[in-house]
Amino acid sequence: MTDAAIDYAAVFQGLPGMVALLTPDLVYADANEEFLRMSGRTREQVVGRFLFDVFPDNPNDPAATGMRNLEISLRRVLSTGERDTMALQRYDVESTRCPGEWEQRYWSPVNAAVLDLDGKVVLLVHRVEEVTELIRARGTSGSGRTRVLEAELYTRARELQEVNERLRSAHAREREVALALQEAMLPTRRQSASHQIAVRYRPAVGSLNVCGDWYDVVDLVRGNRIGVSVGDVVGHGLAAAGVMGQLRSALSATSRVADGPAEALNVLGRYANVVDGAESATVVTTFVDFDRHTITYSSAGHPPPVLVHPDGRVEFLDQATDPPLDARPDPMPRPQAETMFSRGCTLVLYTDGLIERRREDIDTGLARLADSLVRHRNTDPEALADAVLLELLPHGGATDDTALVIVRL
């Protein structure tokens, strides 16, 4: 049977467990028959209504936290896109037959995200295991020991949830520290005062771990030249941010005295060989000579820079690409290429978060970038950078860190 022949709406309604679909605003989009039956609600009482209007916390019990915990879980799934399994929860549900009376219920929820092609959360899947009857049966017909074990189980489930909350808070604090470290190590403004340059860094939205994307712009010795680089360290968190800082600083110093970008990457590669966590880091560096109107470049496994000409012609600088840093047991000289530019051209360097999407060929992302750059090529670099980020990053926020440098030549 093909996918086209499967009635997925009927499959959803026939699922044996309680399953509901929620919008990002926490409004019920649908609920299967088992969900309606077990919750004692009709479709009209559920679909199209706000979750906590349908199932509020018991106002007569100040200690009631079931719905509060559920909202925290759902908000977490919305921000991270990751599934969240909740501990056993006690919910007091208002009786539909006797308004004002509340029934004690025990549910075990799991919440998951439905993502679109850009990685944005478009729906929440809320699945519930109803265990109220099991708890009641064991509590009434079982021995005193059974009742003690049930109470212990419930207590331990709540403790587990509290531990998970503390772990998530710790990860969130680590992310804040890593972001602060990353921002401190990245140049807040371009170091070359005589050229139009825009720089941007966007951390991934919802991720608990900041990544190792970076950029750098330096004035070079000998002539009217600048070095422009971007790179990406494999890994997450403080470790990746620390490695990023070491590589950026090393390349910044090396570029100032190297004969060309290939030599700068040769030296950086040898340095990366002794830096833990620098394996497979990617970087591309360009030397821009404004007197000769040339761009010399070399890439260590990084997406190619883009040169946009005033007439709209797009040139990807992909003629000097080599494996990532520290990818070879015995380092070999890096390749180097050169291209000419005219006044008014725009040079763009970026990291893969700007162009890569799930289940999409990278050429599609490169074409999308080229199209945006061409359409906005006559704006100044600052406005161009904002326009590119607005058009290329998912509307729900980037799913990967993104660094961007734009130079008007």
Secondary structure, 3 states (H helix, E strand, C coil): CCHHHCCHHHHHHHCCCEEEEECCCCEEEEECHHHHHHHCCCHHHHCCCEHHHHCCCCCCCCCCCHHHHHHHHHHHHHHHCCCEECCCEEEEEECCCCCCCEEEEEEEEEEEEEECCCCCEEEEEEEEEECHHHHHHHHHHCCHHHHHHHHHHHHHHHHHHHHHHHHHHHHHHHHHHHHHHHHHHCCCCCCCCCCEEEEEEECCCCCCCCCEEEEEEEECCCCCEEEEEEEEECCCHHHHHHHHHHHHHHHHHHHHHCCCHHHHHHHHHHHHCCCCCCCCCEEEEEEEECCCCEEEEEEECCCCCEEECCCCCEEECCCCEECCCCCCCCCCCCCCEEEECCCCCEEEEECHHHCCCCCCCHHHHHHHHHHHHHHCCCCCHHHHHHHHHHHHCCCCCCCCCEEEEEEEC
